[in-house]
Amino acid sequence: MERPPNLAAAIDAAAEALIGVLDSATSRHHVTVPPTQLRVLALISARPDTNVNRLAELLDVVPSSASRLCDRLEATGLLRRVADPRDRREVRLVPTAAAQTLLRELKERRHQAVQAILDRMPARAQNDLLLSLLAFAQAVEASAATQPDTTAAAARTA
């Protein structure tokens, strides 16, 4: 089967549409936390041993910028800095219960928004999309395995 010449453009357009759906789900529900701070909370939640330096690497920013982001999240009660039990000189970033609740609710809202769009698609198209997304994810994993620098770049843009 030959690939259509505009497949990459179609994927780009679909990604933009998906971002629009996800952003709309966030804004409709009056989430007052800026997108960058939500991204920081998501990164920290997914990586329990994160410190400011690691966060800076993940965001591809200087540590002082990451620290200021953490200051703002801490001031709003969404983040705590705690001593690492293995090395008291290290400070870990820990999302608070309020942050975990916010992330969980946001994920549910976004899931519902995407599901509403999927419900407008025929079952066959949904199944084809699922298979295509799984194949795409496998190709990304295979590419990352052969190009270690790709993994770091993907983490920065996540």
Disulfide bonds with the S-S distance in Angstrom:
none
